[in-house]
Amino acid sequence: MKRNILIVGAGGVAHVSAHKFAQNNDLFGNIYLTSRSIKDCQEIIESIERKNSYKDPSNKIKISQIDALNTGAVIEKIKEWNISITLNTASAFCNMSILEACIAAKSAYIDTAIHEDPDKVCEDPPWYANHEWKRSAKCQQNGVTAILSAGFDPGVVNAYAAYAQKHYFDSIDTIDIMDVNAGSHGRYFATNFDPEINFREFCKVWTWIDKEWVCKPVHSEKMIYDFPVVGKQPIYLTGHDELHSLSKNLNANSIRFWMGFSDHYINCFNVLTNIGLLSEKPIKTAEGLEVVPLKVVKACLPNPKSLAIDYTGNTCIGDLIVGIKNGRKRMLFIYNICDHKACYNEVESQAISYTAGVPPVAAAILIARGDWDIKKMVNVEELDPDPFIELLNNMGLITETIETSYSKMKAVKTNGGKK
């Protein structure tokens, strides 16, 4: 029997995932898309129709409205529609309510990023232990498959690390996960994902060095790396989700995450930070109105989905891995290049949403056919990476691997964004 799918959320990632489910709808039963905004759901369906994404035109995606923070409402939908696999692409604030609903209703669960507590920013590591892993036993007791953070980073980069460990190294010393967007959207300033979630990441930098957690100031370490296709790009040491599971599941000495930012982005970020506009704490205006500065900034910035039509250039995301094979040291870069215009032409999206929205659909396919239906909670690196990477190669995200060297890296001094 083909398995029914529920997509929760209707943002940029959901937009891509819905297109990819439509392109592969012969593998599934009924597919449902639900969100707080029925208008956003309708716009996704209209995009799917414009691009003729349905492989089987008779199996169209059905839409409805839901509050994803209401666990009871999510349980009701899962049971009403006999959902076997739930893909959570909603706000990261909704992760636990949707996960609890999947556990209760016995639906497989997939998300693309770690849970966010509205009252806590950059919690102490390991982050998954603060929320997700506390529900691991319940997943196993109920026979529920839960695959955490199955986007690109986190997600595919976790699979790259597992793939490297399986095929290319006897032991791994260092993993440097690097994400650069060498593209332009033509706006003065914008974020590629929800600005509120995006800026909350940049409060402090937790990184894994010599098998210990180390905390560093934001943007305090910078280097220039010579990437394939996109060339030399500035990248900054940043805290990120995947470090927190990889440090537990892979025996690597150091695991770091580097994000690419232009000088203009850093300047804008520093100004917003230094005048308090990126604070998540409520303040009162002179008129007595209570506002959250970060939410005000979010309201002022472009909707990330609106950037797609003007985006040009490429993203490059991958793992630079150093280790030993057959007694000799080697360095590999396992990566993907994604073109903004090609993504727009296919699914009316930009590459950042595309790279995050395709992998969870591949994960759903692997659950549906049994490869990854493991009836417990896991992070991506705990699963066999081979079928995942093979599927992605056929779904628009091609993996490349090259031998490389430290000569492509150049350290740069920075003041860490201080005043």
C-alpha positions in Angstrom: 0.0 0.0 0.0 1.3 3.5 -0.9 1.9 5.8 2.0 0.0 9.0 2.5 2.1 12.2 3.1 1.5 15.3 5.1 3.6 18.5 4.5 3.3 21.0 7.4 4.2 24.5 6.5 4.0 26.6 3.4 7.3 28.6 3.3 10.2 28.5 0.8 11.3 25.0 1.8 7.7 23.6 1.7 7.3 25.1 -1.7 10.2 23.1 -3.0 9.3 19.9 -1.2 5.7 20.1 -2.5 7.1 20.4 -6.1 9.3 17.4 -5.5 6.5 15.3 -4.0 4.4 16.2 -7.1 7.2 15.1 -9.3 7.3 11.8 -7.5 3.7 11.4 -6.6 3.5 7.9 -8.3 5.5 6.6 -5.3 2.9 7.8 -2.7 -0.7 7.7 -1.8 -2.6 11.0 -1.0 -0.4 14.0 -0.4 -1.6 16.9 1.8 -0.2 20.4 2.4 -1.3 22.3 5.5 -0.3 25.6 7.1 -1.7 28.5 9.1 -2.0 30.4 5.8 -4.3 28.8 3.2 -3.3 31.5 0.8 0.4 30.4 1.0 -0.8 26.8 0.4 -2.8 27.9 -2.7 0.2 29.8 -4.1 2.3 26.6 -3.9 -0.3 24.6 -5.7 -0.6 27.3 -8.4 3.2 27.1 -8.9 3.0 23.3 -9.2 0.3 23.7 -11.8 2.3 26.4 -13.7 5.4 24.2 -13.9 3.5 21.0 -14.7 5.2 19.2 -11.8 2.7 16.4 -11.3 4.1 13.2 -12.6 0.6 11.6 -12.1 -1.9 14.4 -12.8 -4.7 12.4 -11.1 -2.9 12.5 -7.7 -3.0 16.2 -6.9 -1.9 17.7 -3.6 -4.8 18.6 -1.3 -4.6 21.7 1.0 -6.0 22.7 4.4 -5.4 25.1 7.3 -3.9 24.2 10.6 -2.1 25.7 13.7 1.1 23.5 13.9 1.6 24.6 17.5 -1.7 22.8 18.4 -0.6 19.2 18.9 -4.2 17.9 19.1 -5.1 19.5 15.8 -2.1 17.9 14.1 -3.0 14.5 15.6 -6.5 14.9 14.3 -5.3 15.5 10.8 -2.8 12.6 10.8 -5.6 10.2 11.9 -8.3 11.7 9.6 -6.1 11.4 6.5 -4.3 8.2 7.6 -0.9 9.9 7.3 2.1 7.5 7.2 4.9 10.2 6.8 4.8 13.7 8.1 7.3 16.3 6.7 7.7 19.3 9.1 8.7 22.4 7.1 7.0 24.8 9.5 8.8 27.2 11.8 11.4 25.7 14.0 9.3 26.8 17.0 6.7 24.1 16.0 9.1 21.1 15.9 8.1 19.6 19.3 4.4 20.0 18.8 4.5 18.3 15.4 6.9 15.6 16.7 4.7 14.8 19.7 1.7 14.5 17.3 3.6 12.1 15.1 4.6 10.0 18.1 1.0 9.9 19.4 -0.6 9.2 16.0 2.3 6.8 14.9 3.3 8.7 11.8 6.9 8.8 10.6 8.4 12.2 11.2 11.0 14.3 9.2 12.2 17.8 9.8 14.9 20.0 8.4 16.3 21.9 11.3 16.6 21.8 15.1 13.8 22.9 17.5 13.9 26.5 18.7 12.5 27.6 22.1 11.1 31.1 21.8 12.5 32.0 25.2 16.0 30.6 24.7 18.7 31.5 22.2 21.8 29.4 21.5 21.2 26.9 24.3 24.1 25.0 25.8 25.3 22.0 23.7 24.5 19.5 22.5 21.4 21.2 21.2 19.5 18.0 20.2 19.7 16.8 23.8 17.7 19.8 25.0 14.5 18.8 23.1 14.6 16.1 20.4 16.7 13.4 22.0 14.5 13.6 25.1 11.8 12.0 23.0 13.9 9.3 21.5 12.7 6.6 23.8 9.0 7.4 23.1 9.7 7.1 19.3 11.2 3.6 19.8 8.5 2.5 22.2 5.8 3.6 19.6 7.7 2.2 16.6 7.9 5.7 15.1 10.6 6.6 12.6 11.9 10.1 13.3 14.6 11.5 11.1 16.0 14.8 12.4 17.3 17.7 10.4 17.1 16.1 6.9 17.6 19.3 4.9 21.0 20.1 3.3 22.9 21.7 6.2 22.0 20.0 8.5 21.1 16.9 6.6 23.0 16.2 3.4 26.3 17.4 5.0 25.7 14.8 7.7 25.3 12.1 5.1 28.5 13.4 3.4 30.4 12.9 6.6 29.0 9.4 7.0 29.7 8.6 3.4 33.3 9.7 3.8 33.7 7.6 6.9 32.2 4.6 5.1 34.1 4.9 1.8 37.1 7.2 2.0 38.7 7.2 5.5 39.9 4.7 8.1 39.9 7.6 10.7 38.7 11.2 10.5 40.5 14.0 12.2 38.7 17.2 11.1 35.4 18.0 9.4 34.9 21.6 8.2 31.3 22.0 6.9 31.3 25.0 4.5 28.3 26.8 3.1 28.6 29.7 0.7 26.0 31.5 -1.4 27.9 33.3 -4.3 24.6 34.7 -5.6 22.8 38.0 -5.8 19.1 38.7 -5.2 19.4 42.5 -6.0 18.0 43.7 -2.7 19.8 46.0 -0.3 19.6 43.4 2.6 17.8 40.2 3.0 18.0 36.7 4.6 17.4 33.5 2.6 15.4 31.9 5.4 13.1 33.2 8.1 15.0 36.2 9.4 13.9 35.5 13.0 15.4 32.0 13.0 18.4 33.1 10.9 19.5 35.9 13.3 18.9 33.8 16.4 21.7 31.5 15.3 24.3 34.4 15.6 24.2 35.0 19.3 27.3 32.9 20.1 29.4 30.3 18.3 29.5 26.8 19.7 32.1 24.6 17.9 33.7 21.2 18.5 37.5 21.4 18.9 39.7 18.5 20.1 36.5 16.6 21.2 35.3 19.5 23.4 32.7 22.2 23.1 34.3 25.6 22.7 32.4 28.9 22.7 33.7 31.8 20.6 32.4 35.3 19.7 30.2 35.6 16.6 32.2 36.3 13.4 35.5 36.2 15.3 37.2 33.8 12.9 37.2 34.2 9.2 39.0 32.6 6.3 39.0 32.7 2.5 38.4 29.4 0.8 38.8 28.7 -3.0 35.6 26.8 -3.8 34.9 24.9 -6.9 32.9 26.9 -9.5 32.3 30.0 -7.2 36.0 30.7 -6.5 37.5 32.4 -3.5 34.8 33.3 -0.9 35.0 34.7 2.7 33.5 32.3 5.3 33.1 32.7 9.1 33.2 30.2 11.9 29.6 29.8 13.0 27.6 27.5 15.4 25.2 25.2 13.6 22.8 22.2 14.2 24.8 19.4 12.6 27.9 19.8 14.9 25.7 18.7 17.8 24.8 15.3 16.4 28.0 14.7 14.4 30.1 15.2 17.6 28.1 12.4 19.2 27.9 10.0 16.3 31.2 10.4 14.5 34.6 9.9 16.1 36.2 13.1 14.7 38.6 15.3 16.7 37.2 18.6 15.5 34.0 19.5 13.6 33.4 23.1 12.6 30.8 25.0 10.5 31.7 27.9 8.2 29.1 30.2 6.6 29.8 32.6 3.8 28.9 36.3 4.4 29.7 39.3 2.3 31.3 42.4 3.8 27.9 44.2 3.2 26.0 41.5 5.1 28.4 41.7 8.0 28.2 45.5 8.2 24.4 45.4 8.2 24.4 42.7 10.8 26.8 44.6 13.1 24.7 47.8 12.9 21.5 45.9 13.7 23.1 44.1 16.5 24.9 47.1 18.1 21.7 49.2 18.2 19.7 46.3 19.7 17.4 45.5 16.7 18.3 41.8 16.7 17.2 41.3 20.3 14.5 38.7 20.9 13.5 40.5 24.2 10.3 42.7 24.2 10.7 46.4 24.7 8.2 49.3 25.0 8.0 52.2 22.5 7.4 55.8 23.6 3.7 55.2 22.8 3.6 52.3 25.3 3.5 49.6 22.6 5.3 46.4 23.4 7.4 45.1 20.5 10.1 42.5 19.9 12.9 44.3 17.9 13.8 41.1 16.0 10.2 40.6 14.9 10.1 44.3 13.7 13.3 43.7 11.6 11.7 40.5 10.2 8.6 42.5 9.2 10.8 45.1 7.4 12.9 42.6 5.4 11.8 41.0 2.1 10.0 37.6 2.4 12.7 35.1 1.5 10.3 33.5 -1.0 10.1 36.8 -2.9 13.9 36.7 -3.7 13.7 33.7 -6.1 12.8 35.5 -9.3 15.8 37.8 -9.2 18.4 35.4 -7.9 21.5 34.7 -10.0 24.7 32.8 -9.2 25.4 29.6 -7.3 25.6 28.0 -3.9 28.4 25.7 -2.8 27.9 23.5 0.3 30.0 20.7 1.4 32.4 18.9 3.8 36.1 19.4 3.8 37.4 16.3 5.6 40.9 15.4 6.7 41.8 11.9 7.9 43.8 8.8 7.3 43.3 6.1 4.7 45.7 3.1 4.4 48.2 4.9 6.7 48.3 8.0 4.6 46.8 11.5 5.3 44.2 12.7 2.8 41.9 15.7 2.4 38.6 15.5 0.5 35.9 18.0 -0.3 32.5 16.5 -0.8 30.1 19.1 -2.1 27.1 20.2 -4.2 26.8 23.2 -6.5 23.3 24.6 -7.0 22.3 27.2 -9.5 19.7 29.8 -8.5 18.3 30.4 -12.0 18.0 26.6 -12.7 16.1 26.2 -9.5 13.7 29.0 -10.4 13.2 27.6 -13.9 12.3 24.2 -12.4 10.2 25.0 -9.3 10.1 28.8 -9.0 12.5 28.8 -6.0 16.0 30.0 -5.2 18.8 27.6 -4.5 18.9 27.9 -0.8 15.3 26.7 -0.4 15.9 24.1 -3.1 18.9 22.6 -1.3 16.8 22.4 1.9 13.5 21.2 0.3 14.7 18.4 -1.9 16.5 16.2 0.7 13.5 15.6 3.1 11.5 14.3 0.1 14.3 11.9 -0.7 14.2 10.8 3.0 10.4 10.3 2.6 11.0 8.1 -0.4 13.5 6.0 1.5 11.1 5.6 4.4 8.3 4.6 2.0 10.4 2.0 0.3 11.8 0.7 3.6 15.5 1.6 3.4 15.2 4.2 6.2 12.0 3.1 8.0 14.0 2.2 11.2 11.2 2.7 13.8 13.3 5.0 16.1 14.7 8.5 16.2 18.0 9.1 14.3 20.1 11.9 12.9 20.9 11.5 9.2 24.5 10.4 9.8 23.2 7.3 11.6 21.6 6.0 8.4 23.1 4.4 5.3 24.2 7.4 3.2 24.5 5.6 -0.1 20.8 5.4 -1.2 20.2 9.0 0.0 23.1 10.4 -2.1 22.1 8.3 -5.0 18.5 9.5 -4.9 19.6 13.2 -4.6 21.8 12.8 -7.7 18.6 12.0 -9.6 16.5 14.7 -8.0 18.5 17.8 -8.8 21.3 17.8 -6.1 24.4 16.2 -7.6 27.3 15.3 -5.2 30.9 15.9 -6.3 34.1 14.8 -4.6 37.6 16.1 -5.1 41.0 15.7 -3.5 42.2 19.0 -2.2 44.8 20.7 0.1 45.3 23.4 2.7 46.6 25.7 0.0 43.1 26.6 -0.8 42.5 28.0 2.7 43.6 31.4 4.0 43.0 32.6 7.5 42.0 36.3 8.0 41.9 38.4 11.1 38.6 39.9 12.2 37.3 41.9 15.2 34.3 39.6 15.6 31.8 42.4 14.8 32.7 44.3 18.0 32.0 48.0 18.2 
